[in-house]
Amino acid sequence: MAYKKTEHYDLEITESLSTHYRSIIEHIGEDPYREGLLKTPERVAKAMQYLTQGYEMDAKAILNSAKFQEGRSEMVIVKNIELYSMCEHHMLPFFGKAHVAYIPNGWITGLSKIARVVDSFSRRLQVQERLTHQILDVVQEALNPLGVAVVIEAKHLCMMMRGVSKQNSITTTSAFSGQFEANETRSEFLKLITSDLY
């Protein structure tokens, strides 16, 4: 019995993208019809749909899908969230970790939803600076907490593979709102995300 892989992609988009990727392969001097590249245009078309699936996700709805009343207002941190995105300038990947915290003001959300919010914005053509603020803004809007903090640390292949070719560079971006704008609260958050407590 032959192996059959079942995947769900938009057929029309897949065919259109495949045509364009086949043309790109030809334009860089390769033969898209040789054995090793024969299925590559379709594979890349499907990969691109997967890597940009965040456009179909509603980050606020994700948070609201598991929103619960809670009277406590201690800091909640989800750190070391794996992050994979695509630089919108060169369409090369950047990847790293996101650390997200908020101080509840009557409402909390499921912890996994924070990670899903990171995915919803990172699975798009992005810049790290915008991504950081998008995560902060939607948590602030959906939960109305006393404050939100977001720090992202990432490596960018557009810096590592081309241009200046700096393989060990890491880009860090941060955004803070509410109580995290106070030095004491922000310092506590930064200390906790850099501590190995587990």
N, C-alpha and C positions, 0 to 999 in steps of 0.2 A: 504494500500500500504506500503510495507516494505521500511525502510530507507536505502538508498544506498549512500555511500560516494565515490566520485570520486577523485582519486589521481593518479599522474603520477610518477612512479618509474620504474627503470630498472628491469624487471621481473627476469632475470637471476641473477643479483647481489642480489636482494631481497631474492631469494630462497637459494642462496649460503650462504649469511650472516645468514639467519634464521636457517639453519642447524648448523652452528657454535655456534650461541647463544643458541640453544636448548642443544647442548653438554655442553656449559659452565654452564647452569642451572643445568644439571645433575651432573657435576663435583663439584659444590658447595653444593651438597646434597639435592637439591630440585627435585620435580617431574614436568617436563615440560608439562606433559599431564593432570595435574589436572586443573579444570575449570578456576581458576584465572590466570594460566600461559599458557593456551593453545595457545593464540594468541600473547603472549609476544615476542617470537622470531621474528615474522614478524614485530611487532610494533617497536622493537628495531632496526631491520634491516632498516626500513624506516626512523626512527629517525636519525640513523647514516649517512644515505645518505643525509638527510637534513642538518645535523650539519657540514658536510664536503663538502658542495656544492661549496665552494670557489675554489676548485681545477678545477672546470669547468669555472671559471670566469677569464676574462682578465682585470686586473685593469687598465692598460694603455689604452685599448680600451674604457673602461668606461669613463675615463676622456676626451678622444678625441671625444667621441660621442656628447659632448656638450661643445665645445671649441670655444671661441669667442675672437676676437681682442678687446682690451681695452687699452686706453692710460694711464689710471690712475695707480698709483703704491702704493696706500695705503694698509695697512695690511688687509687681509681677514681672518677671524677666524670662524670656525665652531666648537663650543664647546659642550660638554656634549653629544657626540654621543654614544648611547648605544652600548655596545660591549659584545658579547658572543663568547667564544672560548673553545677549548679543550686542556688541557695540554698534550703535547706529551709524557711525562714521565709516567703518570698514567692514561691517558685518562679520567680525571675528568675535569669538567668545571672550567673555570675562567671567570669572568664577571666584567664589570665596565664601565668606560667612557673614550673616546678618545677626545682629543682636538687637532685640526689640523689648522695650519695657513700657509699662504704663502703671499709673496709680489709680485704682478704681474709684469711681464717684457714684456708687450705687449699682453699677453694672460690671460684669466680667464676661469673658467669652471663652470658649473651649481653647485650650492651649494649641491644639493642632491647627486651629483656624488662623492663628498668627503665622504659622509656617505656610499655610495655603495662600495667605495674603501676599507674602513674600514671593511665592511662585507666580501669583496672578500678575504682578507687575514686572517680575524679572523675565518672564517668558514673552518678551516683546523686544523690539529694537529699542535700545535704551542708552542712557548715559547714567553713570553711577550717582551723580549728584541729584538728578531728577528722581531716580528710583528711591533714594533715601527719603526724600520729602514726600513722595507719593505714599509710602508706607506710613509715615507719621501722620499725614493728613487724613487718611481713611480711618485709622484707629481713633484719632481725635473726633472725627465726625460721627462714627458709628457708636462709640462708647461714651463720649463726652467725659473722659477721665480728668483727673486733676493734673495730669501731665503725661507726656509721651516722650520716649527717647529711642532713637534709632542710630546704630553705628554699623557701617558696612566696611569690611576689609576685603579687597579683591585683587586678583592678578588679571591683567589685561593682555591678551595675546597680540593685540595691535601694537603694544609696546615691546613684547617679548620676541615676536617673530619678524617684525618689520621695523622700519624707521630706526630708532635709537637702539633697538635690540638689547634691552636691559632685562635680563631674565629674572633677576631677584627683586625687582621693584614691586611694592605693594601700595595700593591706593586706599586711603582711609577717608571716609566721609561720615559726617554726623549731623543730626538735627535734633533739637530739643524744644519742647513746649511746656507751658505751665510750670509746675513745681520743679521740673528738671532744669529750668533756667537759673535756679538758685544754685550756687556753687556747692553747698553741702549735699544736696540731693544728687546733683550730677556726679560729684566725686564718689558718692556711694555706689551709684550705678556703674561707673567706669571701673571702680575697684572690683566689683562683683563679676563683671564680664571678663576681667583679666585674671581672676583667681581660679584655681583648680580645686573646687570644693567637692567634686564628685568622687 
